[in-house]
């Protein structure tokens, strides 16, 4: 079975190419991608060829994957412009990168206060945010001591591996 990152990469390549239809089959999984004139649409169908319980679980997984790549395509278009606008080329600032692909959350719950705000002081072990990946909430630590100078992503935004999340002025 393909990993979600591999599927996203295939979608990016198809969107950038002149190919209108693409079908991929491997280990009982089938992925169909089709572009139409008014915009790209993605259809993914999982067709496991093994046991019956797996067949019942696969359609739910296919629905999740069908929606998630559409979000990725939208974020890819927004991310370069937003990142170049906000990036600061100062060698003294430390970037806290995302250690994985996932969804950025500034707090532990929607009604909870943010872990950090612009101007807050942090230590190396201070939790600065959560990145959710595959229904797991991963706490991200600052890894350096200093002051949060800039928060580079919005709450609920999809982030890529290595994408800078915060700029920190080190002490």
MOHUUR-V307617 format. One record per residue. N is the residue number from 0. RES is the residue in three letters. PHI is phi in radians with two decimals (NA if undefined). NEAR is the number of other ideal C-beta (glycine too) atoms within 8 Angstrom. Layout:
BEGIN
[[N | RES | PHI | NEAR] [N | RES | PHI | NEAR]]
END
This chain:
BEGIN
[[0 | UNK | NA | 5] [1 | UNK | -1.30 | 10] [2 | UNK | -1.41 | 6] [3 | UNK | -1.06 | 10] [4 | UNK | -1.15 | 8] [5 | UNK | -1.16 | 8] [6 | UNK | -1.13 | 13] [7 | UNK | -1.07 | 11] [8 | UNK | -1.12 | 8] [9 | UNK | -1.08 | 13] [10 | UNK | -1.06 | 14] [11 | UNK | -1.04 | 11] [12 | UNK | -1.13 | 8] [13 | UNK | -1.17 | 12] [14 | UNK | -1.07 | 9] [15 | UNK | -1.47 | 5] [16 | UNK | -1.71 | 6] [17 | UNK | -1.66 | 3] [18 | UNK | -1.25 | 7] [19 | UNK | -1.66 | 5] [20 | UNK | -2.33 | 8] [21 | UNK | -2.54 | 10] [22 | UNK | -2.26 | 8] [23 | UNK | -2.33 | 8] [24 | UNK | -2.23 | 6] [25 | UNK | -2.79 | 7] [26 | UNK | 0.87 | 4] [27 | UNK | 1.42 | 8] [28 | UNK | -1.89 | 11] [29 | UNK | -2.15 | 10] [30 | UNK | -2.12 | 13] [31 | UNK | -2.06 | 10] [32 | UNK | -2.13 | 13] [33 | UNK | -2.46 | 10] [34 | UNK | -1.76 | 11] [35 | UNK | -2.04 | 7] [36 | UNK | -1.05 | 2] [37 | UNK | -1.42 | 3] [38 | UNK | 2.69 | 5] [39 | UNK | -1.43 | 9] [40 | UNK | -2.17 | 7] [41 | UNK | -2.21 | 11] [42 | UNK | -2.18 | 8] [43 | UNK | -2.19 | 12] [44 | UNK | -2.25 | 8] [45 | UNK | -1.67 | 11] [46 | UNK | -2.27 | 8] [47 | UNK | -1.12 | 9] [48 | UNK | -1.94 | 4] [49 | UNK | -1.80 | 6] [50 | UNK | -1.22 | 5] [51 | UNK | -1.09 | 5] [52 | UNK | -1.03 | 6] [53 | UNK | -1.17 | 9] [54 | UNK | -1.11 | 10] [55 | UNK | -1.27 | 7] [56 | UNK | -1.38 | 8] [57 | UNK | -1.11 | 11] [58 | UNK | -1.04 | 9] [59 | UNK | -1.13 | 7] [60 | UNK | -1.14 | 9] [61 | UNK | -1.12 | 11] [62 | UNK | -1.13 | 8] [63 | UNK | -1.10 | 8] [64 | UNK | -1.15 | 12] [65 | UNK | -1.13 | 11] [66 | UNK | -1.41 | 8] [67 | UNK | -1.09 | 9] [68 | UNK | -1.08 | 13] [69 | UNK | -1.08 | 9] [70 | UNK | -1.11 | 9] [71 | UNK | -1.04 | 12] [72 | UNK | -1.06 | 13] [73 | UNK | -1.13 | 8] [74 | UNK | -1.19 | 10] [75 | UNK | -1.08 | 9] [76 | UNK | -1.22 | 7] [77 | UNK | -1.45 | 8] [78 | UNK | -1.03 | 10] [79 | UNK | -1.05 | 8] [80 | UNK | -1.19 | 7] [81 | UNK | -1.15 | 8] [82 | UNK | -1.21 | 11] [83 | UNK | -1.19 | 7] [84 | UNK | -1.16 | 6] [85 | UNK | -1.63 | 8] [86 | UNK | -1.18 | 8] [87 | UNK | -2.08 | 8] [88 | UNK | -1.59 | 4] [89 | UNK | -2.07 | 5] [90 | UNK | -1.12 | 4] [91 | UNK | -1.39 | 5] [92 | UNK | -1.58 | 12] [93 | UNK | -1.70 | 9] [94 | UNK | -1.66 | 9] [95 | UNK | -1.66 | 13] [96 | UNK | -1.55 | 8] [97 | UNK | -1.33 | 15] [98 | UNK | -1.41 | 7] [99 | UNK | -2.82 | 8] [100 | UNK | -1.42 | 11] [101 | UNK | 3.07 | 12] [102 | UNK | -1.87 | 10] [103 | UNK | -1.44 | 16] [104 | UNK | -2.27 | 12] [105 | UNK | -1.46 | 9] [106 | UNK | -2.49 | 11] [107 | UNK | -1.34 | 6] [108 | UNK | -2.67 | 5] [109 | UNK | -1.00 | 4] [110 | UNK | -1.68 | 3] [111 | UNK | -1.52 | 7] [112 | UNK | -1.21 | 4] [113 | UNK | -1.12 | 8] [114 | UNK | -1.04 | 11] [115 | UNK | -2.46 | 13] [116 | UNK | -2.13 | 7] [117 | UNK | -1.05 | 7] [118 | UNK | 1.70 | 5] [119 | UNK | -1.25 | 8] [120 | UNK | -1.55 | 7] [121 | UNK | -2.28 | 14] [122 | UNK | -1.87 | 7] [123 | UNK | -1.03 | 9] [124 | UNK | -1.71 | 6] [125 | UNK | -1.26 | 10] [126 | UNK | -1.35 | 10] [127 | UNK | -1.84 | 13] [128 | UNK | -2.98 | 13] [129 | UNK | -2.20 | 13] [130 | UNK | -2.05 | 15] [131 | UNK | -1.58 | 10] [132 | UNK | -2.40 | 9] [133 | UNK | 0.95 | 5] [134 | UNK | 1.19 | 3] [135 | UNK | -1.91 | 6] [136 | UNK | -1.74 | 7] [137 | UNK | -1.81 | 11] [138 | UNK | -1.35 | 7] [139 | UNK | -1.84 | 12] [140 | UNK | -1.70 | 9] [141 | UNK | -1.16 | 16] [142 | UNK | 1.20 | 5] [143 | UNK | -2.48 | 10] [144 | UNK | -1.69 | 9] [145 | UNK | 2.86 | 12] [146 | UNK | -2.11 | 10] [147 | UNK | -1.20 | 16] [148 | UNK | -1.66 | 9] [149 | UNK | -2.66 | 10] [150 | UNK | -1.85 | 10] [151 | UNK | -1.59 | 11] [152 | UNK | -2.27 | 8] [153 | UNK | -1.66 | 5] [154 | UNK | -1.08 | 8] [155 | UNK | 1.50 | 6] [156 | UNK | -1.38 | 9] [157 | UNK | -1.31 | 10] [158 | UNK | -2.09 | 12] [159 | UNK | -1.70 | 8] [160 | UNK | -1.08 | 8] [161 | UNK | 1.44 | 5] [162 | UNK | -1.19 | 12] [163 | UNK | -1.10 | 11] [164 | UNK | -1.82 | 15] [165 | UNK | -2.39 | 14] [166 | UNK | -1.95 | 13] [167 | UNK | -2.15 | 15] [168 | UNK | -1.53 | 10] [169 | UNK | -1.26 | 9] [170 | UNK | -1.41 | 5]]
END
